[in-house]
Amino acid sequence: MSIKQFKDYKLSDEIVRALSDLGYQAPTEVQSKVLPLALEKEDLVVRSQTGSGKTASFGIPICELVAWEENKPQALVLTPTRELAVQVKEDITNIGRYKRIKAAAVYGKSPFHRQKLELKQKNHVVVGTPGRVLDHIEKGTFPLDKLAYLVIDEADEMLNMGFIEQVEAIIQELPAARVTLTFSATLPEDVEALCHKYMKKPVHVEIKATGITTDKIDHSMIEVKEDDKLTLLKNVTTVENPDSCIIFCRTKENVDTLCDELDRSGYPVDKIHGGMIQEARFEVMDDFKRGEFRYLIATDVAARGIDIENITHVINYDIPMEKESYVHRTGRTGRAGSAGKAITFCTPYEDKFLAEIEGYIGFTIPKLQPPSQDTVAKAKADFERKLETEPDFKSDKSEQLNRDIMKLYFNGGKKKKIRAVDFVGTIAKIEGVSADDIGIITIQENLSYVEILNGKGPLVLHAMKKTTVKGKMLKVHEARK
């Protein structure tokens, strides 16, 4: 009998409810194969294409298996990029919302001391990039004695980016009695060797892709001289008139130049590359997710693991030099069952890269002629009309979850010997409120934040103005957004 719904697994009501509020309908193929094994605490090596729902396939069992009462981290998720670390942290927070699961993200180019303070608080899951995780381990700011679960996400990309030694160094510091899950779109020999060296009889789960990329993506290639690329891009985007499009370039300089050029031409456009400060990169990704602009110009830094629904087009302005990058770039579209288009520009001197990509994906990319002037002219009015209209703002998956949540601020924390259980015990006694109405609790040295769910925030706020916590009267107000 095949399981069709999340409630048919051994999952708590809180997790099932969060999945429902997040709009997860039924498990994807990778989720339906991974969940039963992960919930039984098997070591797993999972090979599955990008966009198949991998994050939830480890996020759900981790949220289910960690104990809320334990204050030290019980799970570590390693990711190759900072963007992916933040996104995985958000996904785990959302899935574990009603179980009050707290996740922290640690990554480079972000203040170490701020992360150190966060790691001192109660955290169930830490998500991070290998370099910064290793820093925290070496400096003693990341306690490992309760760590029971390790997830290596996008393991093949860890190898490509030269992180595999750092990953090994981290593994050697972790408790031997743990569950290890490895996820990868491809499985190079080095990654496989790593899995067998550090895992206990791992079960291999492979989700067969159609070829190596999803059949929901319409692939095509247009031959073009380097000097004619910009004109071709404008013509292709006029005819295709995408709702949401990522345009990939090989270098930061190309991204900057192309973004300026399209901006001057009136395109709603922004850019992301490794030379930008981290905060700016996060801001651009958030704006793109919300649909504040339609065209994102990016280097490969944005190709990995960024899960944005409804990207209709990916255009490879510069053909990728690594065949794997083609899969990761084009995998930004055609996600979660939607259809998408991947259009690649290829100059006469880049045939060898094209041949490598085609050998890797297992089919010949159909060659298209550039759009004719007549076709472009006919499409121009519609294209310009869309440029003039405001984009449709996309609702975030977590909006439904966050809608009925009020975050309360209390002026007492660790210094007053207050713990998360003290808040739960006190608030759950308020008439009309139960422990199910209490969300994530964050306790710092001198202050605490408590999320109140299900629209009960005003009721709790009013009651706590005259209720003590552990015998202490604390100031309380709604936290600033």
C-alpha positions as CSV (number, residue, x, y, z in Angstrom):
1,M,0.0,0.0,0.0
2,S,1.5,3.3,-1.0
3,I,1.2,6.2,1.5
4,K,-0.6,9.1,0.0
5,Q,-0.8,11.6,2.9
6,F,1.6,12.9,5.6
7,K,-0.9,11.9,8.4
8,D,-0.3,8.2,7.4
9,Y,3.3,8.4,8.7
10,K,4.4,8.2,12.3
11,L,4.2,12.0,12.7
12,S,2.9,14.0,15.5
13,D,-0.2,16.2,15.1
14,E,1.9,19.4,15.4
15,I,4.1,18.4,12.4
16,V,1.1,17.3,10.2
17,R,-0.7,20.5,11.0
18,A,2.3,22.7,10.1
19,L,2.7,20.8,6.8
20,S,-1.0,21.3,6.0
21,D,-0.7,25.1,6.8
22,L,2.4,25.3,4.6
23,G,0.4,23.9,1.7
24,Y,2.3,20.6,1.4
25,Q,-0.4,18.4,-0.2
26,A,1.1,14.9,-0.6
27,P,4.6,13.6,-0.2
28,T,6.8,13.8,-3.2
29,E,8.6,10.6,-4.4
30,V,11.8,11.3,-2.5
31,Q,9.8,12.2,0.7
32,S,7.7,9.0,0.5
33,K,10.9,6.9,0.3
34,V,13.0,8.8,2.8
35,L,10.5,9.5,5.6
36,P,9.8,5.9,6.8
37,L,13.5,5.1,6.8
38,A,14.6,8.4,8.4
39,L,11.9,8.1,11.1
40,E,13.4,4.6,11.9
41,K,16.8,6.3,12.3
42,E,18.5,4.5,9.4
43,D,21.6,6.1,7.8
44,L,20.7,7.1,4.3
45,V,22.5,8.1,1.0
46,V,19.9,9.8,-1.1
47,R,20.4,10.7,-4.7
48,S,17.7,12.8,-6.1
49,Q,17.5,15.7,-8.6
50,T,17.2,19.3,-7.5
51,G,13.6,20.6,-7.0
52,S,12.3,17.2,-5.8
53,G,11.5,18.1,-2.2
54,K,14.7,17.0,-0.5
55,T,14.7,19.6,2.3
56,A,11.4,18.5,3.7
57,S,12.4,14.9,3.4
58,F,15.1,15.4,6.1
59,G,13.4,18.5,7.7
60,I,10.2,16.5,8.6
61,P,12.0,13.6,10.4
62,I,14.4,15.9,12.2
63,C,11.6,18.0,13.6
64,E,9.8,14.9,14.6
65,L,12.7,13.2,16.3
66,V,14.4,16.0,18.2
67,A,13.2,16.4,21.8
68,W,11.9,19.9,22.6
69,E,13.0,19.7,26.3
70,E,16.7,19.4,25.3
71,N,18.5,22.8,25.2
72,K,21.6,21.7,23.3
73,P,21.6,21.2,19.5
74,Q,20.5,17.7,18.5
75,A,20.8,18.0,14.7
76,L,23.4,19.6,12.3
77,V,22.6,20.3,8.7
78,L,25.6,21.2,6.5
79,T,25.0,23.2,3.3
80,P,27.4,24.4,0.6
81,T,26.1,28.0,0.4
82,R,24.9,30.7,2.8
83,E,21.7,31.2,1.0
84,L,20.8,27.6,1.3
85,A,21.7,27.6,5.0
86,V,19.2,30.4,5.7
87,Q,16.6,28.7,3.5
88,V,16.9,25.3,5.2
89,K,16.7,27.0,8.6
90,E,13.5,28.8,7.6
91,D,12.0,25.5,6.3
92,I,12.9,23.6,9.5
93,T,11.5,26.5,11.6
94,N,8.2,26.4,9.6
95,I,7.8,22.6,9.7
96,G,8.6,22.5,13.4
97,R,6.6,25.7,14.2
98,Y,3.9,24.0,16.3
99,K,6.4,21.8,18.1
100,R,8.4,25.0,19.0
101,I,11.5,23.7,17.2
102,K,14.3,26.4,17.2
103,A,16.9,26.4,14.4
104,A,20.0,28.6,14.1
105,A,21.9,29.3,10.9
106,V,25.7,29.9,11.0
107,Y,27.7,31.0,8.0
108,G,30.7,33.1,7.0
109,K,30.7,36.8,6.3
110,S,28.3,37.3,9.2
111,P,29.4,38.4,12.7
112,F,30.8,35.5,14.7
113,H,29.9,36.9,18.1
114,R,26.2,37.2,17.1
115,Q,26.2,33.6,16.1
116,K,28.0,32.6,19.3
117,L,25.3,34.3,21.4
118,E,22.6,32.5,19.4
119,L,24.3,29.1,19.9
120,K,24.3,29.8,23.7
121,Q,20.5,29.8,23.6
122,K,18.3,26.8,23.3
123,N,18.6,25.4,19.8
124,H,17.4,22.1,18.4
125,V,18.9,22.3,15.0
126,V,22.0,24.1,13.6
127,V,22.3,24.7,9.9
128,G,25.5,26.0,8.5
129,T,28.3,26.1,5.9
130,P,31.3,23.9,6.7
131,G,33.9,26.6,7.3
132,R,31.9,28.5,9.9
133,V,30.5,25.4,11.6
134,L,34.1,24.2,12.0
135,D,35.1,27.6,13.5
136,H,32.4,27.3,16.1
137,I,33.4,23.7,16.9
138,E,37.1,24.6,17.3
139,K,36.3,27.7,19.4
140,G,34.0,25.6,21.7
141,T,30.9,27.7,20.9
142,F,28.9,24.9,19.4
143,P,28.2,22.1,21.9
144,L,28.2,18.7,20.3
145,D,27.5,16.3,23.2
146,K,23.8,16.0,22.4
147,L,24.2,15.8,18.6
148,A,22.3,12.8,17.3
149,Y,21.6,13.7,13.6
150,L,23.8,14.9,10.8
151,V,22.5,15.9,7.4
152,I,25.0,16.6,4.5
153,D,22.9,18.5,2.0
154,E,24.0,18.9,-1.7
155,A,27.1,16.7,-1.0
156,D,28.2,16.8,-4.6
157,E,28.4,20.6,-4.4
158,M,30.5,20.4,-1.2
159,L,33.0,18.4,-3.2
160,N,32.9,20.9,-6.2
161,M,33.5,23.8,-3.8
162,G,36.4,22.2,-2.1
163,F,34.6,21.7,1.3
164,I,35.0,18.0,1.6
165,E,38.0,18.2,3.9
166,Q,36.2,20.5,6.2
167,V,33.2,18.2,6.2
168,E,35.4,15.3,7.2
169,A,37.0,17.4,10.0
170,I,33.5,18.2,11.3
171,I,32.4,14.6,11.2
172,Q,35.5,13.5,13.2
173,E,34.4,15.8,16.0
174,L,30.8,14.5,16.2
175,P,29.5,11.8,18.5
176,A,29.9,8.3,16.8
177,A,26.4,7.3,17.9
178,R,24.4,9.4,15.5
179,V,22.2,9.1,12.4
180,T,23.7,10.4,9.2
181,L,21.8,11.4,6.1
182,T,23.5,12.5,2.8
183,F,21.6,14.2,0.0
184,S,23.1,14.7,-3.5
185,A,21.8,15.4,-7.0
186,T,24.8,13.4,-8.4
187,L,27.0,10.9,-6.5
188,P,30.7,11.3,-7.3
189,E,33.2,8.7,-6.1
190,D,34.7,11.0,-3.4
191,V,31.2,11.6,-1.9
192,E,30.4,7.9,-2.0
193,A,33.7,7.1,-0.3
194,L,32.9,9.6,2.4
195,C,29.5,8.1,3.0
196,H,30.9,4.6,3.5
197,K,33.7,5.7,5.7
198,Y,31.5,7.5,8.2
199,M,28.1,5.9,7.9
200,K,26.6,2.7,9.4
201,K,25.3,0.3,6.7
202,P,23.7,3.2,4.8
203,V,20.5,2.5,2.8
204,H,20.8,3.9,-0.7
205,V,17.7,5.7,-2.0
206,E,17.8,6.7,-5.6
207,I,15.0,8.7,-7.3
208,K,15.2,8.0,-11.0
209,A,15.0,11.2,-13.0
210,T,13.8,11.3,-16.5
211,G,17.3,11.6,-18.0
212,I,19.1,13.7,-15.4
213,T,16.8,16.7,-15.5
214,T,13.0,16.9,-15.0
215,D,10.7,16.2,-17.9
216,K,8.8,19.4,-16.9
217,I,11.5,21.6,-18.4
218,D,11.5,22.5,-22.1
219,H,15.2,22.7,-23.1
220,S,16.5,24.6,-26.1
221,M,19.7,26.2,-27.5
222,I,20.3,29.2,-29.7
223,E,23.6,29.7,-31.5
224,V,24.8,33.3,-31.3
225,K,28.0,35.4,-31.7
226,E,29.3,36.9,-28.4
227,D,28.7,40.4,-29.7
228,D,25.0,39.6,-30.6
229,K,24.1,38.1,-27.2
230,L,22.5,41.2,-25.7
231,T,20.3,41.8,-28.8
232,L,19.3,38.2,-28.8
233,L,18.4,38.3,-25.0
234,K,16.2,41.3,-25.5
235,N,14.4,39.6,-28.5
236,V,14.0,36.3,-26.6
237,T,12.6,38.0,-23.5
238,T,10.2,40.1,-25.6
239,V,8.8,37.0,-27.4
240,E,8.8,34.7,-24.3
241,N,7.6,37.6,-22.0
242,P,8.4,35.6,-18.8
243,D,6.6,36.1,-15.5
244,S,9.7,35.2,-13.5
245,C,13.2,34.6,-15.1
246,I,16.7,33.9,-13.9
247,I,19.5,34.8,-16.4
248,F,22.8,33.2,-15.6
249,C,26.2,34.7,-16.4
250,R,29.7,33.2,-15.9
251,T,31.3,36.1,-14.1
252,K,30.4,38.9,-11.6
253,E,31.5,41.5,-14.2
254,N,29.0,40.0,-16.8
255,V,26.2,40.1,-14.2
256,D,26.9,43.7,-13.3
257,T,27.1,44.8,-17.0
258,L,24.0,43.0,-18.1
259,C,22.0,44.1,-15.0
260,D,22.9,47.8,-15.8
261,E,22.0,47.3,-19.5
262,L,18.6,45.8,-18.8
263,D,17.9,48.3,-16.1
264,R,18.5,51.1,-18.6
265,S,16.1,49.4,-21.0
266,G,13.3,49.5,-18.4
267,Y,13.4,45.8,-17.2
268,P,12.3,45.1,-13.6
269,V,15.7,43.6,-12.8
270,D,18.2,42.9,-10.0
271,K,21.3,40.9,-9.5
272,I,23.1,38.5,-7.2
273,H,26.7,37.3,-7.2
274,G,29.5,36.3,-4.7
275,G,31.0,39.8,-4.7
276,M,28.0,41.3,-3.0
277,I,27.8,41.6,0.8
278,Q,25.7,38.9,2.4
279,E,22.9,41.1,3.6
280,A,22.4,42.5,0.0
281,R,22.3,39.0,-1.4
282,F,19.6,37.9,1.1
283,E,17.6,41.1,0.4
284,V,17.7,40.5,-3.4
285,M,16.6,36.9,-2.9
286,D,13.7,37.9,-0.6
287,D,12.5,40.6,-3.1
288,F,12.7,38.1,-6.0
289,K,10.7,35.5,-4.0
290,R,8.0,38.1,-3.3
291,G,7.9,38.9,-7.0
292,E,9.1,42.6,-6.6
293,F,11.0,42.2,-9.9
294,R,10.8,39.7,-12.7
295,Y,14.4,39.3,-13.9
296,L,17.3,38.1,-11.7
297,I,20.8,38.2,-13.2
298,A,23.0,35.7,-11.4
299,T,26.2,33.8,-11.2
300,D,26.2,30.1,-10.2
301,V,26.1,31.1,-6.5
302,A,22.3,31.5,-6.9
303,A,21.8,28.2,-8.8
304,R,22.2,25.9,-5.8
305,G,19.2,24.9,-3.7
306,I,17.4,28.2,-4.0
307,D,13.7,27.2,-3.9
308,I,11.5,29.8,-5.5
309,E,8.2,28.6,-6.9
310,N,6.9,29.6,-10.3
311,I,10.1,30.6,-12.0
312,T,9.0,30.2,-15.6
313,H,12.3,30.7,-17.5
314,V,16.0,30.1,-17.0
315,I,18.3,31.7,-19.6
316,N,21.9,30.7,-19.8
317,Y,23.3,33.9,-21.2
318,D,26.8,32.3,-20.8
319,I,26.8,28.5,-21.2
320,P,28.1,26.9,-18.0
321,M,31.6,25.4,-18.2
322,E,30.8,22.6,-15.8
323,K,28.2,20.1,-17.0
324,E,26.8,19.7,-13.5
325,S,26.1,23.4,-13.4
326,Y,23.7,23.1,-16.3
327,V,21.5,20.7,-14.2
328,H,21.6,23.0,-11.2
329,R,20.9,26.1,-13.1
330,T,18.0,24.8,-15.2
331,G,16.6,23.0,-12.1
332,R,15.6,26.5,-10.8
333,T,12.5,26.2,-13.1
334,G,10.1,23.3,-13.5
335,R,9.9,22.9,-9.7
336,A,7.3,21.1,-7.7
337,G,5.5,19.8,-10.8
338,S,5.3,23.2,-12.7
339,A,6.4,23.5,-16.3
340,G,9.4,25.7,-17.2
341,K,11.7,26.7,-20.1
342,A,15.5,26.6,-20.2
343,I,17.1,28.5,-23.0
344,T,20.9,28.4,-23.5
345,F,23.0,30.8,-25.7
346,C,26.0,29.1,-27.3
347,T,28.7,30.9,-29.2
348,P,30.5,29.1,-32.1
349,Y,33.5,28.4,-29.9
350,E,31.6,26.7,-27.1
351,D,30.6,23.5,-28.9
352,K,32.7,21.4,-26.6
353,F,30.9,22.6,-23.4
354,L,27.5,21.9,-25.2
355,A,28.7,18.4,-26.1
356,E,29.7,17.7,-22.5
357,I,26.4,18.9,-21.2
358,E,24.4,16.8,-23.7
359,G,26.5,13.7,-22.9
360,Y,25.8,14.3,-19.2
361,I,22.1,14.9,-19.4
362,G,21.6,12.1,-21.9
363,F,19.9,13.9,-24.8
364,T,20.6,16.5,-27.5
365,I,19.3,20.0,-26.6
366,P,17.0,21.1,-29.5
367,K,18.5,23.9,-31.5
368,L,16.2,26.9,-32.2
369,Q,16.5,29.8,-34.6
370,P,16.7,33.3,-33.1
371,P,13.2,34.9,-33.1
372,S,12.6,36.8,-36.4
373,Q,12.2,40.6,-36.4
374,D,8.5,40.1,-37.4
375,T,7.9,37.8,-34.4
376,V,9.6,40.3,-32.0
377,A,7.6,43.2,-33.5
378,K,4.3,41.3,-32.9
379,A,5.2,40.5,-29.3
380,K,6.5,44.0,-28.4
381,A,3.1,45.5,-27.3
382,D,2.4,42.6,-24.9
383,F,5.9,42.7,-23.5
384,E,5.8,46.5,-22.9
385,R,2.4,46.2,-21.3
386,K,3.8,43.7,-18.8
387,L,6.8,46.0,-18.1
388,E,4.3,48.7,-17.2
389,T,2.2,46.6,-14.8
390,E,3.0,45.9,-11.2
391,P,4.3,42.3,-10.7
392,D,2.0,39.9,-8.8
393,F,3.4,39.7,-5.3
394,K,3.8,36.1,-4.4
395,S,2.7,35.0,-0.9
396,D,5.4,33.3,1.2
397,K,4.8,29.6,2.1
398,S,5.0,30.5,5.8
399,E,2.4,33.4,5.6
400,Q,-0.5,31.1,6.6
401,L,1.6,29.9,9.5
402,N,2.6,33.4,10.7
403,R,-0.7,35.0,10.2
404,D,-2.1,34.2,13.6
405,I,1.2,34.6,15.5
406,M,2.1,37.4,18.0
407,K,5.6,37.6,19.3
408,L,5.8,38.9,22.9
409,Y,8.8,40.5,24.5
410,F,9.6,39.9,28.3
411,N,12.3,41.9,30.1
412,G,13.8,38.8,31.8
413,G,16.0,36.0,30.7
414,K,18.9,33.7,31.8
415,K,20.2,36.2,34.4
416,K,16.8,35.8,36.3
417,K,17.1,32.0,36.0
418,I,14.1,31.9,33.6
419,R,13.8,28.9,31.3
420,A,11.6,28.0,28.4
421,V,9.6,25.5,30.5
422,D,8.8,28.4,33.0
423,F,7.0,30.3,30.2
424,V,5.2,27.2,29.0
425,G,4.0,26.4,32.5
426,T,2.8,29.9,33.2
427,I,1.1,30.7,29.9
428,A,-0.6,27.3,29.5
429,K,-2.4,28.1,32.8
430,I,-4.2,31.2,31.4
431,E,-7.8,30.5,30.8
432,G,-8.5,29.7,27.1
433,V,-4.8,29.0,26.4
434,S,-3.0,25.7,26.1
435,A,0.6,24.6,25.5
436,D,-0.4,24.1,21.8
437,D,-0.8,27.9,21.6
438,I,2.8,28.6,22.5
439,G,5.4,28.8,19.7
440,I,9.1,29.3,19.6
441,I,10.7,30.6,22.8
442,T,14.0,32.5,22.7
443,I,15.7,33.2,26.0
444,Q,18.7,35.7,26.1
445,E,20.7,37.0,29.0
446,N,18.3,39.8,29.9
447,L,15.2,39.4,27.8
448,S,13.0,36.7,26.2
449,Y,10.7,36.3,23.2
450,V,7.7,34.0,23.2
451,E,5.6,33.4,20.1
452,I,1.8,33.0,20.8
453,L,0.0,31.1,18.1
454,N,-3.7,30.7,16.9
455,G,-4.6,34.4,17.4
456,K,-4.3,34.1,21.2
457,G,-1.6,36.8,21.4
458,P,-3.8,39.7,22.7
459,L,-5.3,37.4,25.4
460,V,-1.9,36.2,26.6
461,L,-0.4,39.8,26.5
462,H,-3.3,41.1,28.6
463,A,-3.0,38.2,31.2
464,M,0.8,38.4,31.5
465,K,0.7,42.1,32.4
466,K,-0.5,40.8,35.9
467,T,1.0,37.3,36.0
468,T,4.4,36.4,37.4
469,V,6.9,34.0,35.8
470,K,8.8,31.9,38.3
471,G,7.6,34.4,41.0
472,K,9.0,37.4,39.1
473,M,6.8,40.2,37.6
474,L,8.2,40.9,34.1
475,K,7.4,43.8,31.7
476,V,5.7,42.5,28.6
477,H,4.7,44.0,25.3
478,E,4.3,43.0,21.7
479,A,7.8,42.7,20.1
480,R,8.7,45.0,17.3
481,K,8.4,43.4,13.9
